[in-house]
Amino acid sequence: MKTDAFALRHIGPRENDLQHMLHTIGAESIEQLIYETLPDDIRLKAPLNLEPALTEYEFLNHIQQLGNKNKVFKSYIGLGYHPAIVPAAIQRNVFENPGWYTAYTPYQAEIAQGRLEALLNYQTTVIELSGMEIANASLLDEGTAAAEAMALLFDVRTRDQKKNNVNKFFVSEEILPQTLSVLETRSTPIGVELVVGNHEEFAFGNDFFGAILQYPGKFGQVYDYAGFISKAKANDIKVAVAADILSLVRLTSPGDLGADVVVGTTQRFGIPMGYGGPHAAFFATKEEYKRSMPGRIIGVTVDTNGNRALRMALQTREQHIKREKATSNICTAQVLLAVMAGMYAVYHGPKGLEYIADKVHASAVTTAEALNKLGVYQTNTAFFDTIVVKADAKKVKAIAEQNEVNFYYIDNDTISISFNETTSISDINTILSIFAEAVGKETVKVSELTNQTNYPDAVARTSTFLTHDVFNKHHSETALMRYIKMLERKDLALNHSMISLGSCTMKLNAAAEMLPLSMPNWNSIHPFAPIEQAEGYQLMLKKLEEQLNVVTGFAGTTLQPNSGAQGEYAGLMVIRAYHHSRGDFHRNVCLIPASAHGTNPASAALAGMQIIVTKTMENGNIDVEDLRAKAIEHKDNLSCLMVTYPSTHGVYEASIIEITKLIHENGGQVYMDGANMNAQVGLTNPATIGADVCHLNLHKTFAIPHGGGGPGVGPICVAAHLVPFLPTNPIIPTGGENAISAISAAPWGSALVCLISYGYITMLGAEGLTDATRYAILNANYIKARLTGHYDTLYSGEMGRAAHEMIIECRPFKEKGIEVTDIAKRLMDYGFHAPTVSFPVAGTLMIEPTESENLEELDRFCDAMISIRKEIEAATSENKNNVLKNAPHTLAMLTTDNWDFPYTREAAAFPLEYISDNKFWPSVRRVDDAYGDRNLICSCAPIEAYMEN
C-alpha cells in the first residue's frame, strides 16, 4: 500500500474490492467497463499532460513556500474589502469543520435544521441592520448583488413603465468601480440602459425606473440620501442602496431612508479577504417584492406535529422549476460564509458590533485629526471608516510600501485610507509617520482614540437591532462553541454518510486541500493589492488555469465566475461578444435540449437569448433530427447550443460529435455545461467532443466543498477563438484583448478556494485524475447492478451501462400510494441524504456516488434502498399510516409514551442492523412547505406571532 499516494486516500474502493465489484457489474476489468460506457470515438488518445502527482506532505510544503511569495501588507485600500478578525471559535468550529463545509444545499429540510437556523440568524442580521422587511440567505458578492437589485427593480416596474418600455437605470458615480463593471455586463442583454452621474444633480426624469446609490460612497463620503429617495419615489423611481454593513451599526438604515432594495457584502463580519473571496453578499428588500427576489430564502414553518421547523421558502421562483422565467437562481449563494457572518453577529451581539463600529470610526477620526496637524488635509465632510487626503501619491506610495502598507491612490494627489477592526494605535502611528516623512515634517503621535464622531445627526442610527435572544446569550466562547455544536448535530453532512446527489458530485473534500485556507499568507490579501505583492497567488492561479486547460483541451481559462450558474452566464456572454465582434449582432437563438442541466435556460435568459428547447427521445438521448430541424430553421440567428455531457440522464450520447458539428455548420457555438465533468476528466474532454466553451464546477469535479450551498467556483475554459473575450476587471485588468466587462467583483473571483482545486489536481496528477473518473463510473454501475431487480434504471448507454450517475424509476410506486418524496424522507431514517429528487425527470431519483465512496458505504446505501423497496411492496394506497408516509421518524416520536403506528419502533428507527452503530436523528418531522409559504417568516421572530387564525 503506497501510503504517500493521495489517490489512495481520495478514491474509496480498495484494490481487493475491485474483483467483487466488477463481478457484480458483469465486467472483467475497469477498462472493459469504460469501453462499454464511453463512445470510443471521443476517447483521449494520450494521458493528460500534467506534472507528476505530489504527496500530501510535498504539497503542503509546496503551498507554504508558494504562500511565502505573497506579501501581506497592512491594507487600507477599502473599496468593499477590509481586513477582518475571524474569531478563533468560528474559524475552528465552522470554517475548518467538515460538519459545516461538506453539507449540501438544504433541500431536505428535516436533516438540515442546524444550517437553516444559522442562515435564519444571518437573514435576521441583514434585515435589522438594513431596515428592510425580508432578506435572502446570501448572494455571491456585492457587485453581482447590485446587478440582481437592478434586475429586480426592472422586473417590478409599474404597468405604465412596462407599457412605455421605460428602461433607464441611474447609477451614482459613487458606486464601487467593480460594481459598475458588473452592472454594465448584466444590463445590456436584458435591455437596461445605465446612466452614470452625480446623484446630487440627477433630474428624476420619467424615463427612469430605478437608481442605485453607494452608502457610504466609494471613497468614504457619507451622504444623507433621504431627499434623493423621496424625490425618486415621487417620480415612480425605485431605489437600491449598496451599503457597508458595519457602517449600518451606527448610520441610519437604508430602509429608514426609504430604500426599496439594500445590497452589500458581509465580508467584514469575520470573513478573510482571501484575494477576493469567497464572501457572502446580502440582499434585502420589501416583502411585496418577494416573488421577484433572487437567491435562497430561509423561512419558518411547522412540521407534521405542528412544531416549529425551517426550510427554504418560495422555491417556485427557482430555475429548476421556472426555467427561463425564473426570478432566482438557487445556485447563487455563499452559505458557509453566510453562516460564519451570522455567527459573528451572534458572538458579538449588538453591543459588540457597536464597540467594533465605534473603534473603526474612531480610528478614522483620530487619524484624520492628526494628519490635519501635519498639513495633510482630509476632504470628506462626513465619513464612517474611510478618509480622503491630499498628498503626493507617488511619494507616499513609495514610503508606504517600504513600511508594508497599502493605501488606495485615487489620482496623483489624492489618497483614500479605509480603516478596519484590526487597526491599532500602533498602526495609526505608522500611517502618520508615512505621511510625515512624505511631507518632510516630524511625525505626530497618538496614544488614544478620540470619542468624536464625524457624521451628522441626520444620518445617525436611532433604531435598535439584534434584540432577539440568540444575539444576546452566546458571547462566551464556551456558549458559542456549544451553540454551534448543537446546530451541527441537526445536519447530515458528508462526515456522516454518503450524499449521492446526481449532478452534484458530493466527493471527498480532503483535509490537505483545505489546510492552506487558514494560512494568513493566503487568506489576508486584498484583491486590489498591487499584483507584485501577490506573486504566490499569481503563480497558483496561472498554474490552475493551465491545469484546467489541459483537462478540458481548451486554450484559455478565466477563474472569475464564482458559481456554476455564473460560469454558465460568463460562457454565454463570451459567445455573445464573439458573434458581435464579427458583426453578427442578430445571433441570439440558444438551443437547449430538454435533457440539459436545469440552470441553463435561466442563464440563457439573463444573457438576453431567445430559448428554443429541443426534444429528447424515449431512451433519454437528444433527438438529433429535432435538433437538426431547429438548427436549420434558426441558422441565420443561431447563437449557440447548451449541452450537458454526459447528459443529466446519465448517458454518454454517441451522437455528440454529430450534434456539435451540426451546430457549427449552422453558424452557432457549442457551450458545454460542466455539471457532469466528473465523468470526463482523463477519458475525454469538451474540446474533443466539439465544444467551444465549457464551465467547470470546481465545487463538484474539483473538490471545493459545497459548504451547505456555497461557496462555488465556476470558471470557464474556451477555445482559442474565444480567448480574447474573457472578462476583465476595472481595477486590476484580467482576461483577453477584447475582454467583456466584469462577471463578478474580484479579478479572480473567489481566489482563496481555488487553492483547494489546485491541491486536488496537483496531488492526484494525470493518473489519479483519470482513476477518479474511472472509479466514479465503477461505483455508479455497481449501485445500478445491485439495485437491478428492485428498481428500474430509466436510461442506459448503448451497451447498458450508466455513466457516473443514473436515474431510477419511482413513478410506478404511486399505485401503492408512495411518492418519490416518501422514499427521500425514509432514507433519512436509514442515515442517508436522499439522491436528487424529481430532476431531471419528475417522480425519479438521480444517484451519483462519486469515486470517494468505499464499497462498505455503497453496500449500506444499496441495502437501505432494497429495504425501502420491500417497505414499498408492503404499502397500500388505502392505508396512509405506514413507515414511508410517516418518515422521517424523530427521537421524540420514538421516546413518547404513546405509539399509535401499525409498525414497531424498531422498524421505524432501526430497520437495518448497521444503523444502530451510527444513528442520525432528524430533528423535526416532515415539514409543511405550503404552510410556510402562506405565512412567510424570514427572521428570528417567534412563530406564534404568525399562526393562522
Secondary structure, 3 states (H helix, E strand, C coil): CCCCCHHHHHCCCCHHHHHHHHHHHCCCCHHHHHHHHCCHHHCCCCCCCCCCCCCHHHHHHHHHHHHCCECCCEECCECCECCCCCCHHHHHHHHCCHHHHCCCCCCCHHHEHHHHHHHHHHHHHHHHHHCCCEECCCECCHHHHHHHHHHHHHHCCCHHHHHCCCCEEEEECCCCHHHHHHHHHHHHHHCCEEEEECHHHCCCCCCEEEEEEEECCCCCECCCCHHHHHHHHHCCCEEEEEECCCHHHCECCHHHHCCCEEEEECCCCCCCCHHHCCCCEEEEECHHHHHHCCCCEEEEEEECCCCEEEEEECHHHEHHHHHHHCCECCCCCCHHHHHHHHHHHHHHHHHHHHHHHHHHHHHHHHHHHHHHHCCCCECCCCECCEEEEECCHHHHHHHHHHCCEECEEEECCEEEEECCCCCCHHHHHHHHHHHHHHHCCCCCCCCCCCCCCCCCHHHECCCCCCCCHHHCCCCCHHHHHHHHHHHHCCECCCCCCCECECCCCCCCCCHHHHHHHHCHHHHCCCCCCCHHHEHHHHHHHHHHHHHHHHHHCCCEEECCCCCHHHHHHHHHHHHHHHHHHCCCCCCCEEEEECCCCCCHHHHHHHCCCEEEEECECCCCCECHHHHHHHHHHCCCCEEEEEEECCCCCCCCCCCHHHHHHHHHHCCCEEEEEHHHHHHCCCCCCHHHHCCCEEECCCCCCCCCCCCCCCCCCCCEEECHHHHHHCCCCCCCCCCCCCCCCCCCCCCCCCHHHHHHHHHHHHHHHHHHHHHHHHHHHHHHHHHHHHHCCCCCECCCCCCCCCCCCEEEECHHHHHHCCCHHHHHHHHHHCCCECCEECCCCCCEEEECCCCCCCHHHHHHHHHHHHHHHHHHHHCCCCCCCCCCCCCCCCHHHHCCCCCCCCCCHHHHHCCCHHHHHCCCCCCCCCECHHHHHHCCCCCCCCHHHHCCC
